[in-house]
Amino acid sequence: MRSRAESWRGSPCRGGLRYIGERWSSDENTTRLEAVTLLDLGASYAWDNGLELQVNLTNAADKAYVSAVGFSSSYIGDGRNLQANLTYRF
């Protein structure tokens, strides 16, 4: 599910919910991993001189979850992550 809105000074803001459903964690299908819903946010701003800034925040609530289980270990899902991108168009 994604959403888009106009924020301060007309810069677009985005938000979305990323759902990872319940799944099996073993080949024998004996253990399940719980479902998780993550919140992702983003915004961008473009200046008249060709510069554009984009900022994305994934897993904004920093929700801890197990993404997978291996032979002898568990893999923790990605925590909160902030990415920024500055682009110049000429």
Rosetta constraint file for C-alpha pairs under 8 A:
AtomPair CA 1 CA 16 HARMONIC 5.41 0.50
AtomPair CA 1 CA 17 HARMONIC 5.44 0.50
AtomPair CA 1 CA 18 HARMONIC 7.13 0.50
AtomPair CA 2 CA 14 HARMONIC 7.27 0.50
AtomPair CA 2 CA 15 HARMONIC 5.74 0.50
AtomPair CA 2 CA 16 HARMONIC 4.14 0.50
AtomPair CA 2 CA 17 HARMONIC 6.65 0.50
AtomPair CA 3 CA 14 HARMONIC 5.67 0.50
AtomPair CA 3 CA 15 HARMONIC 5.19 0.50
AtomPair CA 3 CA 16 HARMONIC 6.00 0.50
AtomPair CA 4 CA 12 HARMONIC 6.89 0.50
AtomPair CA 4 CA 13 HARMONIC 5.67 0.50
AtomPair CA 4 CA 14 HARMONIC 4.49 0.50
AtomPair CA 4 CA 15 HARMONIC 6.45 0.50
AtomPair CA 5 CA 12 HARMONIC 5.87 0.50
AtomPair CA 5 CA 13 HARMONIC 5.28 0.50
AtomPair CA 5 CA 14 HARMONIC 6.49 0.50
AtomPair CA 6 CA 10 HARMONIC 5.31 0.50
AtomPair CA 6 CA 11 HARMONIC 5.78 0.50
AtomPair CA 6 CA 12 HARMONIC 4.72 0.50
AtomPair CA 6 CA 13 HARMONIC 6.00 0.50
AtomPair CA 7 CA 11 HARMONIC 5.39 0.50
AtomPair CA 7 CA 12 HARMONIC 5.97 0.50
AtomPair CA 7 CA 13 HARMONIC 6.24 0.50
AtomPair CA 11 CA 43 HARMONIC 7.15 0.50
AtomPair CA 11 CA 44 HARMONIC 5.98 0.50
AtomPair CA 11 CA 45 HARMONIC 5.12 0.50
AtomPair CA 11 CA 46 HARMONIC 7.56 0.50
AtomPair CA 12 CA 43 HARMONIC 5.74 0.50
AtomPair CA 12 CA 44 HARMONIC 5.79 0.50
AtomPair CA 12 CA 45 HARMONIC 7.10 0.50
AtomPair CA 13 CA 41 HARMONIC 7.60 0.50
AtomPair CA 13 CA 42 HARMONIC 5.69 0.50
AtomPair CA 13 CA 43 HARMONIC 4.23 0.50
AtomPair CA 13 CA 44 HARMONIC 6.68 0.50
AtomPair CA 14 CA 41 HARMONIC 5.60 0.50
AtomPair CA 14 CA 42 HARMONIC 4.82 0.50
AtomPair CA 14 CA 43 HARMONIC 5.94 0.50
AtomPair CA 15 CA 39 HARMONIC 7.31 0.50
AtomPair CA 15 CA 40 HARMONIC 5.59 0.50
AtomPair CA 15 CA 41 HARMONIC 4.32 0.50
AtomPair CA 15 CA 42 HARMONIC 6.19 0.50
AtomPair CA 16 CA 39 HARMONIC 5.91 0.50
AtomPair CA 16 CA 40 HARMONIC 5.17 0.50
AtomPair CA 16 CA 41 HARMONIC 6.47 0.50
AtomPair CA 17 CA 37 HARMONIC 6.40 0.50
AtomPair CA 17 CA 38 HARMONIC 5.56 0.50
AtomPair CA 17 CA 39 HARMONIC 4.80 0.50
AtomPair CA 17 CA 40 HARMONIC 6.24 0.50
AtomPair CA 18 CA 37 HARMONIC 5.51 0.50
AtomPair CA 18 CA 38 HARMONIC 4.97 0.50
AtomPair CA 18 CA 39 HARMONIC 6.35 0.50
AtomPair CA 18 CA 40 HARMONIC 7.27 0.50
AtomPair CA 19 CA 35 HARMONIC 7.42 0.50
AtomPair CA 19 CA 36 HARMONIC 5.94 0.50
AtomPair CA 19 CA 37 HARMONIC 4.38 0.50
AtomPair CA 19 CA 38 HARMONIC 6.38 0.50
AtomPair CA 20 CA 35 HARMONIC 5.57 0.50
AtomPair CA 20 CA 36 HARMONIC 5.32 0.50
AtomPair CA 20 CA 37 HARMONIC 6.26 0.50
AtomPair CA 21 CA 34 HARMONIC 7.24 0.50
AtomPair CA 21 CA 35 HARMONIC 4.32 0.50
AtomPair CA 21 CA 36 HARMONIC 6.50 0.50
AtomPair CA 22 CA 32 HARMONIC 6.69 0.50
AtomPair CA 22 CA 33 HARMONIC 5.64 0.50
AtomPair CA 22 CA 34 HARMONIC 4.90 0.50
AtomPair CA 22 CA 35 HARMONIC 4.20 0.50
AtomPair CA 22 CA 36 HARMONIC 7.77 0.50
AtomPair CA 23 CA 32 HARMONIC 5.48 0.50
AtomPair CA 23 CA 33 HARMONIC 5.38 0.50
AtomPair CA 23 CA 34 HARMONIC 7.05 0.50
AtomPair CA 23 CA 35 HARMONIC 7.43 0.50
AtomPair CA 24 CA 29 HARMONIC 5.54 0.50
AtomPair CA 24 CA 30 HARMONIC 7.34 0.50
AtomPair CA 24 CA 31 HARMONIC 5.89 0.50
AtomPair CA 24 CA 32 HARMONIC 4.36 0.50
AtomPair CA 24 CA 33 HARMONIC 6.07 0.50
AtomPair CA 25 CA 29 HARMONIC 6.89 0.50
AtomPair CA 25 CA 30 HARMONIC 7.71 0.50
AtomPair CA 25 CA 31 HARMONIC 5.58 0.50
AtomPair CA 25 CA 32 HARMONIC 5.33 0.50
AtomPair CA 25 CA 33 HARMONIC 5.95 0.50
AtomPair CA 25 CA 68 HARMONIC 6.48 0.50
AtomPair CA 25 CA 69 HARMONIC 5.56 0.50
AtomPair CA 25 CA 70 HARMONIC 7.96 0.50
AtomPair CA 26 CA 30 HARMONIC 6.39 0.50
AtomPair CA 26 CA 31 HARMONIC 6.20 0.50
AtomPair CA 26 CA 32 HARMONIC 7.78 0.50
AtomPair CA 26 CA 69 HARMONIC 7.24 0.50
AtomPair CA 26 CA 70 HARMONIC 7.93 0.50
AtomPair CA 33 CA 66 HARMONIC 7.21 0.50
AtomPair CA 33 CA 67 HARMONIC 7.95 0.50
AtomPair CA 33 CA 68 HARMONIC 7.80 0.50
AtomPair CA 36 CA 65 HARMONIC 7.28 0.50
AtomPair CA 38 CA 58 HARMONIC 7.88 0.50
AtomPair CA 38 CA 59 HARMONIC 5.31 0.50
AtomPair CA 38 CA 60 HARMONIC 7.49 0.50
AtomPair CA 38 CA 61 HARMONIC 7.45 0.50
AtomPair CA 38 CA 63 HARMONIC 7.14 0.50
AtomPair CA 39 CA 58 HARMONIC 6.68 0.50
AtomPair CA 39 CA 59 HARMONIC 5.18 0.50
AtomPair CA 39 CA 60 HARMONIC 5.52 0.50
AtomPair CA 39 CA 61 HARMONIC 6.64 0.50
AtomPair CA 40 CA 56 HARMONIC 7.53 0.50
AtomPair CA 40 CA 57 HARMONIC 5.73 0.50
AtomPair CA 40 CA 58 HARMONIC 4.41 0.50
AtomPair CA 40 CA 59 HARMONIC 5.48 0.50
AtomPair CA 40 CA 60 HARMONIC 5.80 0.50
AtomPair CA 41 CA 56 HARMONIC 5.84 0.50
AtomPair CA 41 CA 57 HARMONIC 5.09 0.50
AtomPair CA 41 CA 58 HARMONIC 6.41 0.50
AtomPair CA 41 CA 60 HARMONIC 6.95 0.50
AtomPair CA 42 CA 54 HARMONIC 7.39 0.50
AtomPair CA 42 CA 55 HARMONIC 5.49 0.50
AtomPair CA 42 CA 56 HARMONIC 4.20 0.50
AtomPair CA 42 CA 57 HARMONIC 5.99 0.50
AtomPair CA 43 CA 54 HARMONIC 5.88 0.50
AtomPair CA 43 CA 55 HARMONIC 5.39 0.50
AtomPair CA 43 CA 56 HARMONIC 6.61 0.50
AtomPair CA 44 CA 52 HARMONIC 7.09 0.50
AtomPair CA 44 CA 53 HARMONIC 5.43 0.50
AtomPair CA 44 CA 54 HARMONIC 4.21 0.50
AtomPair CA 44 CA 55 HARMONIC 6.17 0.50
AtomPair CA 45 CA 52 HARMONIC 5.64 0.50
AtomPair CA 45 CA 53 HARMONIC 5.30 0.50
AtomPair CA 45 CA 54 HARMONIC 6.62 0.50
AtomPair CA 46 CA 50 HARMONIC 7.12 0.50
AtomPair CA 46 CA 51 HARMONIC 5.84 0.50
AtomPair CA 46 CA 52 HARMONIC 4.15 0.50
AtomPair CA 46 CA 53 HARMONIC 6.38 0.50
AtomPair CA 47 CA 51 HARMONIC 5.35 0.50
AtomPair CA 47 CA 52 HARMONIC 6.16 0.50
AtomPair CA 50 CA 87 HARMONIC 7.91 0.50
AtomPair CA 50 CA 88 HARMONIC 5.35 0.50
AtomPair CA 50 CA 89 HARMONIC 4.90 0.50
AtomPair CA 50 CA 90 HARMONIC 6.41 0.50
AtomPair CA 51 CA 86 HARMONIC 6.99 0.50
AtomPair CA 51 CA 87 HARMONIC 5.63 0.50
AtomPair CA 51 CA 88 HARMONIC 4.50 0.50
AtomPair CA 51 CA 89 HARMONIC 6.50 0.50
AtomPair CA 52 CA 86 HARMONIC 5.74 0.50
AtomPair CA 52 CA 87 HARMONIC 5.17 0.50
AtomPair CA 52 CA 88 HARMONIC 6.45 0.50
AtomPair CA 53 CA 84 HARMONIC 7.13 0.50
AtomPair CA 53 CA 85 HARMONIC 5.74 0.50
AtomPair CA 53 CA 86 HARMONIC 4.62 0.50
AtomPair CA 53 CA 87 HARMONIC 6.50 0.50
AtomPair CA 54 CA 84 HARMONIC 5.63 0.50
AtomPair CA 54 CA 85 HARMONIC 5.12 0.50
AtomPair CA 54 CA 86 HARMONIC 6.52 0.50
AtomPair CA 55 CA 82 HARMONIC 7.23 0.50
AtomPair CA 55 CA 83 HARMONIC 5.73 0.50
AtomPair CA 55 CA 84 HARMONIC 4.41 0.50
AtomPair CA 55 CA 85 HARMONIC 6.46 0.50
AtomPair CA 56 CA 82 HARMONIC 5.80 0.50
AtomPair CA 56 CA 83 HARMONIC 5.24 0.50
AtomPair CA 56 CA 84 HARMONIC 6.45 0.50
AtomPair CA 57 CA 80 HARMONIC 6.99 0.50
AtomPair CA 57 CA 81 HARMONIC 5.61 0.50
AtomPair CA 57 CA 82 HARMONIC 4.58 0.50
AtomPair CA 57 CA 83 HARMONIC 6.51 0.50
AtomPair CA 58 CA 79 HARMONIC 7.97 0.50
AtomPair CA 58 CA 80 HARMONIC 5.72 0.50
AtomPair CA 58 CA 81 HARMONIC 5.24 0.50
AtomPair CA 58 CA 82 HARMONIC 6.65 0.50
AtomPair CA 59 CA 63 HARMONIC 6.55 0.50
AtomPair CA 59 CA 78 HARMONIC 7.67 0.50
AtomPair CA 59 CA 79 HARMONIC 6.19 0.50
AtomPair CA 59 CA 80 HARMONIC 4.76 0.50
AtomPair CA 59 CA 81 HARMONIC 6.76 0.50
AtomPair CA 60 CA 80 HARMONIC 5.50 0.50
AtomPair CA 60 CA 81 HARMONIC 7.53 0.50
AtomPair CA 61 CA 80 HARMONIC 6.97 0.50
AtomPair CA 62 CA 79 HARMONIC 5.19 0.50
AtomPair CA 62 CA 80 HARMONIC 4.63 0.50
AtomPair CA 63 CA 79 HARMONIC 6.67 0.50
AtomPair CA 63 CA 80 HARMONIC 7.70 0.50
AtomPair CA 64 CA 76 HARMONIC 7.34 0.50
AtomPair CA 64 CA 77 HARMONIC 6.78 0.50
AtomPair CA 64 CA 78 HARMONIC 7.98 0.50
AtomPair CA 64 CA 79 HARMONIC 6.71 0.50
AtomPair CA 65 CA 76 HARMONIC 5.95 0.50
AtomPair CA 65 CA 77 HARMONIC 5.46 0.50
AtomPair CA 66 CA 74 HARMONIC 6.82 0.50
AtomPair CA 66 CA 75 HARMONIC 5.80 0.50
AtomPair CA 66 CA 76 HARMONIC 4.51 0.50
AtomPair CA 66 CA 77 HARMONIC 5.43 0.50
AtomPair CA 67 CA 74 HARMONIC 7.84 0.50
AtomPair CA 67 CA 75 HARMONIC 5.67 0.50
AtomPair CA 67 CA 76 HARMONIC 5.52 0.50
AtomPair CA 67 CA 77 HARMONIC 4.75 0.50
AtomPair CA 68 CA 74 HARMONIC 6.02 0.50
AtomPair CA 68 CA 75 HARMONIC 5.16 0.50
AtomPair CA 68 CA 76 HARMONIC 7.26 0.50
AtomPair CA 68 CA 77 HARMONIC 7.97 0.50
AtomPair CA 69 CA 73 HARMONIC 6.00 0.50
AtomPair CA 69 CA 74 HARMONIC 4.30 0.50
AtomPair CA 69 CA 75 HARMONIC 5.91 0.50
AtomPair CA 70 CA 74 HARMONIC 5.89 0.50
AtomPair CA 70 CA 75 HARMONIC 7.52 0.50
